[in-house]
Amino acid sequence: MWPGIRVWWGGAIWRRLQAAGFKNLVVRSLEELDLRGQAAVTDFFGRERPEYVFLAAARVGGIRANATFPADFIYDNLMIQTNIIHQAYRHDVKKLLFLGSSCIYPRLCPQPMKEDYFLDGKLEPTNEPYAVAKIAGIKMCQSYNRQYGTCFISAMPTNLYGPGDNFDLLNSHVIPAMIRKFHQAKVAGDPEVVVWGTGTPRREFLYVDDLADACLFLMENYQDGEIINVGVGQDVQIMELAHHVAAVTGFSGQIVLNPSYPDGTPR
């Protein structure tokens, strides 16, 4: 059962659970339940009594959104996860899966990123408030496990894309932002598209329905309180990604890099 905001991560988990034959599912939209409200979340858990919780609800976004709304990113995520994790404990949830982020790792993390590198260096400044919130969620799960004997696990997905993504240029991640930019440029007949940064950073991308498969697998098979990474083991350079998106959208103009904008984490 999954209480949470109907964001695209959660939507993929929802589809996966339905495909697996689960019937007794619980969901609320943001309009129905603001997970930042302690009293509302307490009431929800008291009425619905979920046995299993996929904590996918979060405020997420790309470099621009993180840089523009750092207070919102740290506040909203801290409130959402704190309310849900604490009420999961209070209402005897059998198991909770908390979804973190690869940005919890150091900015200059050795490659490939291993779980052992968690808290082993400085974070990337452009998304540090979001990363700090996710780190707090991980530590909260581990602390409740240690003190109360709960079974709260944490998975760290790599960058996600897929159905239900956010294509708003202020708040979106890199793939949907590029898709919208290149598509609009093609429709308008623009001669060029500007890509943020130097084009050299590398990113690993995971289809959101594959993450949902992993979430169900972990819920059924993983019991350890230590974090576990979820990815594909291959990455792509941002400039190479831009050429892929240009080809898919049919844009034949020039791709222009603007290094005055931040790159974010190098890899």
N, C-alpha and C positions, 0 to 999 in steps of 0.2 A: 504494500500500500504506500502510495507516494503523495504526501501532502506537500504542496509547493506551488510556486508561481509557474504558470504555463510558459516557460521559456523553451527554446528549441532543444536544449539538452534534455530537459524533462519530457518533452514531446517524443523524442526518440526512445527514451526508456519506456514511456507509456505504450508506444506502438509495439515495442519488443515484448513487453509483458502480455499484452493482448494476444500477440501472435503465438506466445507460448501457452496460451490457454488460461491465464489467470483471470478470474472474474471479479473478485472482491477487491476492487481497486478504488482508491480515494484520491481525488484531485480537487484543487481549488484554483481559480484564476486570481490574479492580483486584485481585481475588482471585488472578488468575494472574500478574500482573506489577505490582509497585509501582514506578511510574516515578520515585519519589523516591530509589530505591536505585541508586547509580552502577554497582555490579558487575552487578546484574540487568539494567540497560539495556544495558550493554556486551555482556553475554552474548547478549541478545536480538538486537541488531543484528548480532553476529557470526554467529549461526545463521540468521537470516532474510534478511539482506542486502537490506532494502527499497530500491527505486530512487526512490520518491516518498513523501514524508511529509506528511500533514495533521496539524499539531500542534494538535489541538482539546482535548486533555486539560488540565484545570485544576481548581482549587478555586474555585468561583464561588458567589455568593449576593447577597442584597439588603443594604439598609442595616443591618438588625439583625444579620445574620451577620457582616458586615464589622466592625461595632462590637464584637461579642462576641469574635471570634476573629482579631484583627489579626495576631498572630504566626503562626497557622496559615496565613493567607492569603498572607503574604509568604514564609514558609519553603517551603510546599508548591509554590507556583507557581515560585519561583526554582529549586528542585531539579528539578522536572519538566522545565521548559524548558531548563535548563542541561545536564542529562544527555542529552536528546534532540538538541538542537542540536549539541552537541560530538560525539556519536557519529554523527550524520548526516554531519558533516565527516569523521570518522575512517574511515567506511565508504563514502565516495564516493557518497553519495546525490546523485542528479541534480538534485533540486529539493525544497525544503521550503517549506510554507506555514505561517506562524505566525499564529495568531489572537490579536489583542490585544483592546482594549476602548475604547469611547468615553471612558472615565474617565481615559485618559492625557492628555486635553486639560485646559487650565486651568479652574478652577471657574467663572470669569466669562468664558468664551471667547466671542469675537464670534460672531455667528450669520449665516449657517450656518457650522458648524464646518468649517474647511478644514485640509488636511494641513499647510499652512504654519504653523498655530498650535501645532503640537507643541512642547513645552518652552518656551512663550512666557508662562508665568504660573504662579501657585500652584495646586496641586491641591485638590480637594474633600477636607476632612479625614476625612469618614466612610468613605471607601474608599481613602485614600492608600496604605496598605501594598500593597493589590492593584494599584493603579495603578503604583507604583514597580516592582513585580515585572514587570508587563507592559512598562513602559518599558525595563527591563533586557533583556527578551527581544528587543525591537525592536533595541536597540543591539548586542546580541550577534549577531543575524543580519547587521546591516550591517557589523559588525567582521569577521566571518568572510568575508563577501563581499569586503571590501577587502583583507584579508591573505591569504586562501587561494583567492580566485576562485570561491567557492561561489555557488550560485543559491538563496538563502534570501529569500523575500518575506514581507511582513507586511501583513495586512488587519485593519482596525479595524471590527468590526461594531457597530451600534447595539444597543439593548436587544432581546432575543430572547424569543419565546414559541412554544409549539407542542407537538406530541406528545412524550412522554417528559419533560416538565418536572417540576420538583421542587415539590411542594405542601406541604412541611413549613414551618410558619409561622415557625420560627426561621431557616431557611436559604434560603427561597424569594425570588424576585424579585417585583416588584409585581403583575404580572398573575396568576400562579398563587396568590399570597397572597390577592388580592381574590376570586378565584373560590372558593377554599376558605371564606373568611370569609362571603361572601354566601350560598353554598350551605348552609353549616352553620346560618346564621341563619334561612334559609327553612325548613329541616327542623325546627329547634327552635322556630319561631314567635317568634323574638326580635323586639322592636320596633325595634331599631336596630343598625347596624354602625358601628364606629369605624374611621376611616381616619387613618393617621398624617399629621402635618404640617398645613400650611395649605391643601393642595389646589391651590395655585397653580403648582407646578413643572410644566414641560412635558417630555414624553418622546416620543421617536421609537421605534416598535416595528416589528420585522421578523420575519416568520414564519420559523421555523428552516429549513424546507425551501427557502425562497428564498435564505437564506444558503448552503445547500449548493450550490444552483445557481451562486451567485457564486464559491464556492470552487473548483468544478471549472473554471469559466470562467477564473479567475485562474491556476490551475495550468497550464492549456493555453495561455494567451495573454499573461500578464503576467510581465515579466522584471526590472522595475526594483526596486532595493533600497529605494526610498523607500516609505513607508507609503501605503496607499490605503484610503479610507473605503468602507464598504458599508452602505447604508441605503435609505430610501424617499423622503426629502425632505419628509416631513410629520410633524408632531408633534401631541400631544394633551395637554391639561391633566389633571392627576391627578384632579381632581374630576369632570371630564367622563368620564374613563375609569371612575371608580367608578359613575357613572350607567349607562354601557354595560353593565358587568358585572352590576349589579343587574337590569337589564332582561333580560339573557340568562339569568340564574339564576332569575328569577321572584321576586326579593325586592322586596316592596312597602313595607317599613318606611322608617325615617329613616336618612339617612347623616349621621354626626356626625364632625366634624373634631376632631383633638386636636393643637393646635399646639405642645404641649410636646415632642412627638417631632420629630426632625430631618427636614427636607425633602430633604437631599442637594443635589446640583447644581441650581441654579435652572432650567437648560434644557440 
